[in-house]
Amino acid sequence: MTRDDLKTFRALDIDFDSIGLLQGGADDFAYFCTPVDAEFVGRIGCDGVHFVLLPGDEAVYCVDPAMGEEGKYVLPVGRDFREFLSFVLYCRDANPLSQIWWMSEERFRNLLAEDAAASWPGSETYFKAKDEALAQIAETFGIAPVEPFEKVKALQAAFNPDALKFSDEYYDTLGIERE
């Protein structure tokens, strides 16, 4: 189901950039800490942060090369693609989901408020594209916004990164022995 949903998502005629899920192949955006055989979902467009699906797994994972800590480069941000999208609807962007791992709930709420209050020349066009993209996602998938903070924190707390498979580049970059 998640892979079919991803295909449907990719076929939408929306501004993916406006919701922090820029499109492009995994080959173009893979980093040393992108798990082997990961399927690219989207990228936020900053610091190499991207979202992936892993083989045999329905969950959506955030890959953040800047996390700088073994065991934290790849963390789950949704049990499946629809849940992930419902979190994007709530946050109005994928970027806040990539940051939950290090945030307190208060800081997370402040980030969402700051994002909602943002304004700059041309922002009306940007927010119109964002609203249209989010509305189309909600309609296409029949989902509503779901508050993500506690659910994502629980997913991440229960996650065991030992199951992840990395390339030799990962071990070389971190200077650790391959197991």
C-alpha positions in Angstrom: 0.0 0.0 0.0 2.7 2.5 0.9 4.6 2.0 -2.4 1.3 2.5 -4.3 0.6 5.6 -2.3 4.1 6.9 -3.1 3.4 6.4 -6.9 0.1 8.3 -6.5 1.8 11.1 -4.6 4.5 11.5 -7.2 1.9 11.7 -10.0 0.2 14.7 -8.3 0.4 18.0 -10.1 1.5 20.0 -7.1 4.4 22.3 -6.0 6.4 19.7 -4.0 8.9 22.3 -3.0 6.2 24.3 -1.1 5.7 21.4 1.3 9.3 20.4 1.7 9.2 17.3 -0.4 11.2 18.2 -3.5 11.3 15.4 -6.0 14.4 13.8 -7.6 16.0 10.4 -7.7 17.8 8.8 -4.8 20.9 8.7 -6.8 21.0 12.5 -6.9 20.3 12.9 -3.2 21.9 9.9 -1.5 24.4 10.6 1.2 26.8 8.5 3.2 24.1 7.8 5.8 21.3 6.9 3.3 20.6 3.2 4.0 21.4 0.7 1.2 18.4 0.1 -1.1 16.4 3.0 0.3 13.6 4.3 -1.9 13.6 8.1 -2.2 10.4 9.9 -1.0 11.4 13.6 -1.1 13.9 16.1 0.3 13.5 19.3 2.2 16.1 21.1 0.1 18.5 21.9 3.0 21.4 20.1 4.6 20.8 16.9 2.6 17.7 16.0 4.7 15.6 13.5 2.8 12.9 11.0 3.4 13.0 7.3 2.4 11.3 4.0 2.5 13.3 0.9 3.4 13.0 -2.5 1.8 10.3 -4.7 3.5 9.1 -1.8 5.7 6.1 0.5 5.4 7.5 3.2 7.6 8.8 6.5 6.3 12.3 7.5 7.6 14.1 10.8 7.7 17.7 10.8 6.7 19.7 13.7 8.1 23.4 13.8 7.3 23.8 16.8 9.7 22.6 14.9 12.8 26.2 14.0 13.4 25.6 11.2 15.7 25.7 7.4 15.0 22.2 6.0 15.5 20.5 9.3 14.8 21.2 9.8 11.0 18.1 7.7 10.1 14.9 7.9 12.2 11.2 7.0 11.5 8.8 9.8 11.0 5.6 7.8 10.1 4.4 4.2 10.4 3.4 4.4 6.8 3.2 6.9 3.9 -0.4 8.0 4.7 0.5 8.7 8.3 3.5 10.6 7.2 1.4 12.7 4.9 -1.2 13.4 7.6 1.7 14.7 9.7 2.9 16.9 6.8 -0.7 18.2 6.6 -0.6 19.1 10.3 2.8 20.8 10.1 2.1 22.2 6.6 5.6 21.1 5.6 7.9 18.1 6.0 10.7 20.1 7.5 9.3 20.1 11.1 9.1 16.3 11.0 12.8 16.1 10.4 13.5 18.1 13.5 11.3 16.4 16.1 14.1 14.1 17.2 15.9 16.8 19.0 13.1 19.2 20.0 11.0 19.6 23.1 7.3 19.8 22.5 7.4 23.6 23.3 10.1 24.2 20.7 8.2 22.2 18.1 5.0 24.2 18.7 7.1 27.4 18.5 8.6 26.3 15.1 5.1 25.6 13.7 3.9 29.1 14.9 7.0 30.8 13.4 6.4 29.0 10.1 2.7 30.0 10.1 3.6 33.7 10.8 6.4 33.9 8.2 6.1 36.5 5.5 8.4 37.9 2.8 8.0 39.5 -0.6 6.2 37.0 -2.8 5.2 34.8 0.1 1.5 35.0 -0.9 2.3 33.0 -4.0 4.3 30.5 -2.0 1.6 30.0 0.6 -1.1 29.7 -2.1 0.9 26.9 -3.7 1.4 25.3 -0.3 -2.4 25.5 0.4 -3.2 24.0 -3.0 -0.7 21.1 -2.5 -1.9 20.3 1.0 -5.6 20.3 -0.2 -4.8 18.0 -3.1 -3.0 15.6 -0.8 -5.8 15.6 1.7 -8.4 15.0 -1.1 -6.4 12.4 -3.0 -5.6 10.2 0.0 -8.7 11.0 2.0 -6.7 12.0 5.1 -6.8 14.8 7.6 -4.0 16.5 9.5 -2.8 14.5 12.5 -0.7 16.0 15.3 2.7 14.3 15.0 4.8 15.2 18.0 4.0 12.4 20.5 3.5 9.7 17.7 6.9 10.5 16.1 8.7 10.7 19.4 7.3 7.2 20.3 8.3 5.8 17.0 11.8 7.1 17.4 12.1 5.9 21.0 11.1 2.4 20.0 13.4 2.3 16.9 16.4 0.1 16.8 18.9 1.5 14.2 20.9 -1.8 14.3 18.6 -3.2 11.6 19.7 -0.5 9.1 22.1 -1.5 6.3 24.7 1.0 5.2 27.3 1.2 2.5 31.1 1.1 3.1 31.0 4.9 2.8 29.0 5.2 6.0 31.6 3.2 8.0 34.5 5.0 6.4 33.0 8.4 7.0 32.4 7.7 10.7 35.6 5.8 11.1 34.0 2.7 12.6 34.4 -0.9 11.9 31.9 -2.7 9.8 29.9 -5.3 11.7 
